[in-house]
Each structure stands twice: as C-alpha cells, then as structure tokens.
C-alpha cells in the first residue's frame, strides 16, 4: 500500500511538474506585488519626504498581462500613447523581467532584482553608473498604482539568452509613470507627507480615496489574447485520464526496473 501511494505521488508530481503561475486576480500574487514595491519604497536611502503608498490597479494589471502574452523581452511599444495603456491615467511606466526555467520565478525575487539596481544609482548626482531605471521606477515617489502579470512562454521569451527554452515573462505597469528626465525619483527629507491629505505610515503617504480599488471593463485594443478560449471542461476530463496513464506507466517502471525508484 505504501509503495503504491509513493508511486501515485510520484506520478502526480511528474504530471504537474510545470510551474503554476498566478493569474492577475490571485490574491496572494497581488499582495506580494504590492508588498515588494512598498517595502522598497519605505526604506529608500537617502529617505524620502513625499513617497506615496502604492496600491494595486486592475487596469494596469490587464495591460501588463496583454503585453506579457507576447513573450518578447521588450518594453511595451504603446507606452507613449497612454490612451492605449489605461482608460484613465495620463501616463504609464513599466518594468520587465524574464527568467528560465519557469520555476525560477518568484514575485519578490523578480522585484528584488530591480531594487538591487540601487547600487548603480546616485541620488546626489541623479545619475546611473549602470542600469538603474527599474529601481528608480519602483521608488518613484509620485507613482502610486501598480499592476503586474506573469506569463508562461512555452516557446521561450524572445530577445533573451534562453529564447529557445520554456521561460517566464513578468511585467509590472505603474501610474503615474516615473523616470521623468531631469527629475529625482523623490524628494529627500524626513517622511512627513506634508502637502498630502491622509496619513504617513511606515514612511509612506496614504490616502483613502487615492488608495481605493477601481474596476475597469476594458481591454487594450492590441491585446493578443487567443480568439479560441481554453476549454476548461476538456482539461478537467483530460487531466484525470493523463494521471491514470501516468500512474500505470510509473507502476510498470517500478515493477520491471525497481532500481529506478529510491525511497527512504
């Protein structure tokens, strides 16, 4: 019985070895995206006096998902046309990340890779010694909304060194956009949030109205979503059948080649 159970678990693991990536509506995914950004924003050095608290935006997440579906490691070509990026915001910023294999993706890890660029940025001179634009967007003081999406790319993420292998493309969009040429990402000083209605919490300026969640019945006109939606009924039938065949195969291998399995 124990042996059969072990083989069943092994078969289930094989069948579900692909990375399970979250949808843009997944609560934990949203929570991690917002947390990762606000942790970086609340701990900037030198400190900021006007760093806005960042919250989730459904419309930005829809835009991020639409662009991530292309599986090409390039910035959104519509960023200069805000009307095609979001139904209400006048400007939208963006950060992108790609990884291989799919299991290498973690929300906090991807965001941290952007934050790590702070070593390339000098607040005093407001210059980068290397790539630092992802970091400055994360900590751009007036950016207060974020929406992210992650996409599994079975045929690889193009324009990367692993374009021929299954990978992951992660996109975050921001409003209002950061990285305005000639401007510092935030104002240096003790966190006071003076001039902003609301409260100052963990060095971030919060405002009930600004931080409220909104829903959008909107999709970018350039969204390459497949015209034929996934038939989940077929998936629900196919997966158990595939599991049965995988279990039978695992049992056969264990019977004829017992040395292949190692148990403790």
Secondary structure, 3 states (H helix, E strand, C coil): CHHHHHHHHHHHHHHCCCCCCCCCCCHHHHHHHHHHHHHHHHCCCCCECCCECCEECHHHHHHHHHHHCCCECCCCCCCCCHHHCCCCCCCCEEEEEEECCHHHCCHHHHHHHHHHHHHHEECCCCEECCCCHHHHHHCCCCCCEEEEEEEEECCCCECCCCCCCCEEEEEEEEECCCCCCCCCCCCECCCCCCCCCCEEECCEEECCCCCCCCCCCCCCCCCCCCCCCCCHHHHHHHHHHHHHHHHHHHHHHHHHCHHHCCCC
